[in-house]
Amino acid sequence: DTLVIADHTRALAIAGVMGGEHSGVDTAKTRDLFLESAFFEPISVAGKARSYGLHTDASHRYERGVDSQLAREAMERATALLLEVVGGEAGPIVEAVSEQHLPRIAPVTLRADRIAQMLGMEMDPSQVEQLLNNLGLATQADGAGQWTVNVPSHRFDISLEVDLIEELARLYGYNNLPVRYPQARLAPQARPETRGELPNLRRLLVARGYQEAITYSFIDPKLFELFSPGVEPLLLANPISSDMAAMRASLWPGLVKALQHNLNRQQDRVRLFESGLRFVGQLGDLAQEPMIAGVVTGSRLPEGWANGRDPIDFFDVKADVEALLGYSGALGDFTFD
């Protein structure tokens, strides 16, 4: 899929990249020169030089685009230089053109309100026309702050309205454009006071030395009766096992089992908390209530050279509970008996 320039027997050059051995000049034998001046679409030569490990001036030029109307003028200029420097006689020009494949440069519409929107300022119509004319862009005012701009073939980088506005900004001077901080109208939205409270409570307990436990919501019915006596359990129709057949009405069963698990593994100091739902009632009248609970045992402080082994007591737990209640701002509404 590589475009080449060839005669009826062989390829002479990779189009837009580099000529081959048989297109070169032998200073001892060459008497006749054949000049080629062509236009290639950037897409047809893009990446070809790199794929062959070549980097040439031609590939750099054609990959970025050239003036589609410049081929004949370039040919005439190169011929004139040769005749001037080395002499000789110019031969005929052989021209092959495929008009349907040449790029068509359509006029571009430019709007004053679009200029003001993108540059943050209004420009005088006469100034707009002057700046564009200085670039060789023919402008025609259509009235109501709108222009039709005819772009020459050598400005193939201009095809959209934003391209014209970029040129205006460049000529006007980026430092001369007004500076405005972005503004956005943000309507404050009311948020429930309870939203976000639980994560903050969890972070508070972690900061006070607790570790978060996550236990199953279904427990052993016997354990349910032990922690919630007199309450009818909500039983599962198809439990995983017989000891996971009831939905918990308290967070205590799971926390106590986690505590027992740690104590059985020689963990003398345990501080656990859990937040989750408890299930109260039966089907048709079931309530899911968010709860937070904790369990502690062992020494007041972690074991260390500077710390004693004083056991935790009621007042330590009371301080943790007061910290939770104080977060709500209503600590004075509670009493401890």
C-alpha positions in Angstrom: 0.0 0.0 0.0 3.0 2.3 -0.6 2.6 4.9 -3.3 5.5 4.9 -5.8 6.6 6.8 -8.9 7.4 4.3 -11.7 8.0 3.9 -15.4 6.9 0.9 -17.4 9.6 -1.3 -16.0 10.4 -0.4 -12.4 9.8 1.9 -9.5 11.9 5.1 -9.4 10.9 6.6 -6.1 8.7 6.3 -3.0 6.2 9.1 -3.6 6.7 12.0 -1.2 9.6 10.3 0.6 12.8 9.6 -1.4 14.0 8.8 -4.9 15.6 5.5 -5.8 19.0 4.6 -7.1 17.9 5.1 -10.7 16.5 8.6 -10.1 19.8 9.9 -8.8 22.4 12.1 -10.6 25.8 10.8 -11.8 28.1 13.8 -12.1 30.2 12.0 -14.7 27.4 10.8 -17.0 24.2 12.7 -16.4 23.4 15.1 -19.2 19.6 15.3 -19.1 17.5 16.2 -16.0 13.9 15.2 -15.5 12.2 17.3 -12.8 9.1 16.1 -10.9 6.8 18.5 -9.0 3.8 16.8 -7.4 1.1 17.1 -4.8 0.4 14.2 -2.5 -2.3 14.0 0.1 -0.8 13.8 3.5 -2.7 10.7 4.3 -1.2 8.8 1.4 2.4 9.4 2.6 1.9 9.7 6.4 4.0 7.2 8.3 5.6 5.7 5.2 9.0 7.2 5.8 9.0 5.9 9.4 7.9 2.4 8.3 11.0 2.2 6.1 13.3 3.8 8.6 13.7 7.0 6.5 13.5 10.6 7.5 13.7 13.1 4.7 12.8 16.7 4.1 10.3 15.6 1.5 8.5 13.2 4.0 8.4 15.9 6.6 6.9 18.4 4.2 4.3 16.2 2.6 3.1 14.6 5.8 2.3 18.1 7.1 0.7 19.2 3.8 1.7 21.3 0.9 -0.1 23.8 -1.4 -2.1 21.8 -4.0 -1.8 24.6 -6.5 2.0 25.1 -6.1 3.3 22.3 -8.3 3.5 24.2 -11.6 4.9 27.3 -10.0 7.6 25.2 -8.2 8.5 23.5 -11.5 8.9 26.8 -13.3 11.1 28.2 -10.4 13.3 25.1 -10.3 13.8 25.2 -14.1 14.7 28.9 -14.0 17.4 28.3 -11.4 18.9 25.4 -13.3 19.0 27.4 -16.5 20.6 30.3 -14.6 23.2 28.3 -12.9 24.2 25.5 -15.3 22.6 26.6 -18.5 20.9 24.3 -20.9 17.5 24.2 -22.6 14.2 23.6 -21.0 12.0 20.8 -22.4 8.2 20.4 -22.5 6.1 20.0 -19.4 4.1 16.8 -19.0 1.2 17.4 -16.7 -1.1 14.7 -15.1 -4.0 16.0 -13.0 -6.9 14.3 -11.3 -9.2 17.2 -10.5 -11.6 15.0 -8.5 -8.8 14.0 -6.1 -7.5 17.5 -5.5 -8.6 19.1 -2.2 -11.5 21.5 -2.5 -11.2 24.6 -0.4 -14.6 25.8 0.6 -15.4 29.3 1.9 -15.6 29.5 5.7 -18.3 31.4 7.5 -17.1 33.6 10.4 -19.6 35.1 13.0 -19.0 38.0 15.2 -20.9 36.5 18.1 -18.7 33.4 17.9 -15.6 35.5 18.0 -16.9 37.2 21.2 -17.8 33.9 22.7 -14.4 32.3 22.2 -12.2 35.3 22.8 -14.2 36.8 25.6 -14.4 40.2 23.8 -16.1 41.9 20.9 -13.9 42.9 17.9 -14.6 45.8 15.6 -15.8 44.5 12.2 -13.2 46.7 10.4 -10.4 45.3 12.6 -11.6 41.7 11.8 -11.5 42.4 8.1 -8.1 44.1 8.3 -6.5 41.3 10.2 -7.8 38.7 7.8 -6.8 40.7 4.8 -3.3 41.0 6.2 -3.2 37.2 6.1 -4.2 37.1 2.4 -7.7 35.9 3.3 -10.4 37.6 1.1 -13.4 38.5 3.2 -16.9 39.4 2.2 -19.3 40.9 4.8 -22.7 39.2 4.7 -24.3 41.7 7.2 -25.4 41.1 10.7 -21.9 40.5 12.0 -21.0 37.7 9.6 -18.4 37.2 6.9 -17.6 34.7 4.2 -13.9 34.1 4.1 -12.2 32.6 1.0 -9.1 30.7 2.0 -6.1 30.4 -0.4 -4.8 27.0 -1.3 -1.6 27.5 0.7 -3.5 27.9 3.9 -4.7 24.3 4.0 -4.6 24.5 7.8 -7.7 26.7 7.8 -11.0 24.9 7.2 -13.2 25.7 10.2 -14.5 28.8 11.9 -12.3 28.2 15.0 -9.2 28.2 12.7 -10.1 31.8 11.7 -10.7 32.8 15.3 -7.3 31.3 16.3 -5.7 33.5 13.6 -7.5 36.6 14.9 -6.3 35.9 18.4 -2.8 35.3 17.3 -2.6 38.6 15.4 -4.5 40.6 18.0 -2.1 39.3 20.7 -2.8 36.7 23.3 -1.6 39.0 26.0 -4.1 41.7 24.8 -7.1 39.4 25.3 -9.1 40.1 28.5 -8.7 37.7 31.4 -11.8 36.6 33.1 -12.1 33.9 35.8 -14.5 31.1 34.9 -17.9 31.5 36.6 -20.5 28.9 37.3 -23.9 29.3 39.0 -24.1 26.6 41.6 -27.4 26.4 43.4 -26.8 25.0 46.9 -28.8 21.8 47.6 -30.2 20.8 50.9 -28.7 17.6 52.2 -30.1 15.5 55.0 -28.2 15.9 58.2 -27.9 12.1 58.6 -26.2 11.8 55.2 -22.5 11.1 55.6 -22.8 10.8 59.4 -22.1 7.0 59.6 -18.8 7.2 57.7 -17.7 9.9 60.1 -18.7 7.9 63.1 -16.7 4.9 61.8 -13.6 7.1 61.3 -14.0 8.4 64.8 -14.0 4.9 66.3 -11.0 3.9 64.2 -9.2 7.0 65.5 -10.0 5.8 69.0 -8.3 2.4 68.5 -11.2 0.3 67.3 -11.1 -2.1 64.3 -14.2 -2.5 62.1 -15.8 -5.9 61.9 -18.2 -7.1 59.2 -20.3 -10.1 60.2 -23.2 -11.9 58.6 -26.7 -10.6 58.9 -28.1 -14.1 59.5 -27.3 -15.9 62.7 -28.1 -19.0 64.7 -31.7 -19.0 66.1 -30.3 -20.1 69.5 -27.9 -17.1 69.5 -30.8 -14.9 68.5 -32.9 -16.0 71.5 -29.9 -15.5 73.8 -29.4 -11.8 72.8 -33.0 -10.9 72.0 -35.2 -12.9 74.4 -38.9 -12.8 73.9 -38.5 -11.5 70.3 -39.9 -13.6 67.4 -37.0 -14.2 65.0 -37.4 -13.7 61.2 -36.4 -17.1 59.8 -35.1 -17.7 56.3 -37.1 -20.1 54.1 -33.9 -21.6 52.6 -30.9 -20.9 54.9 -27.3 -21.7 54.0 -27.1 -23.8 57.2 -29.0 -24.3 60.4 -26.8 -21.9 62.4 -27.5 -19.1 59.9 -31.3 -19.4 59.7 -32.4 -16.2 61.5 -32.0 -12.5 60.5 -30.3 -10.6 63.3 -32.2 -8.2 65.5 -29.0 -6.9 67.0 -25.4 -6.5 66.1 -24.2 -8.1 69.3 -24.3 -11.8 68.2 -21.8 -11.2 65.4 -19.6 -9.0 67.4 -19.5 -11.4 70.4 -18.6 -14.3 68.0 -15.8 -12.2 66.5 -14.6 -11.4 70.0 -14.6 -15.1 70.9 -12.7 -15.9 67.7 -9.9 -13.4 68.6 -9.7 -14.5 72.3 -9.3 -18.1 71.2 -6.2 -17.0 69.3 -4.4 -15.4 72.2 -5.5 -11.8 71.3 -5.7 -10.3 74.8 -6.7 -6.8 73.7 -9.7 -6.6 71.3 -11.6 -3.4 70.3 -14.2 -4.1 67.6 -17.1 -2.1 66.2 -19.6 -2.8 63.5 -22.2 -0.7 61.7 -25.1 -2.3 59.8 -28.8 -3.1 59.7 -30.8 -5.0 62.2 -34.1 -6.6 61.1 -37.2 -6.1 63.3 -40.6 -7.6 62.6 -41.9 -10.1 60.1 -42.6 -10.1 56.4 -45.1 -7.4 55.6 -44.1 -5.3 58.6 -40.3 -5.6 58.4 -38.1 -2.7 59.5 -34.4 -2.4 58.7 -32.8 -0.1 61.2 -29.2 1.2 60.9 -27.2 0.5 64.1 -23.7 0.8 65.4 -22.3 -1.3 68.2 -18.9 -2.1 69.7 -17.2 -4.6 72.0 -14.0 -4.2 74.0 -11.9 -6.3 76.3 -8.3 -6.3 77.6 -6.0 -3.5 78.6 -6.7 0.2 78.2 -3.7 0.9 76.1 -1.7 -1.3 73.7 1.2 -3.2 75.2 4.4 -1.3 75.3 7.3 -0.2 77.5 5.7 3.0 78.6 2.2 1.6 78.9 0.9 -0.3 81.9 -1.6 -3.2 81.7 -4.5 -1.5 83.4 -7.7 -3.2 82.3 -10.4 -1.3 80.5 -13.3 -0.3 82.6 -16.7 1.4 82.4 -15.4 4.9 82.2 -13.2 4.1 79.2 -16.3 2.8 77.3 -18.3 5.8 78.5 -15.7 8.1 77.0 -16.0 6.4 73.6 -19.8 6.6 73.7 -19.6 10.2 74.7 -17.3 10.9 71.7 -20.0 9.4 69.4 -22.8 11.3 71.1 -20.7 14.5 71.0 -20.4 14.2 67.3 -24.2 14.8 67.1 -23.9 18.0 69.1 -26.5 16.8 71.6 -24.3 15.3 74.3 -26.2 17.2 77.0 -29.4 15.4 76.1 -28.0 12.1 77.4 -27.3 10.7 80.9 -25.6 7.6 82.1 -27.1 5.6 85.0 
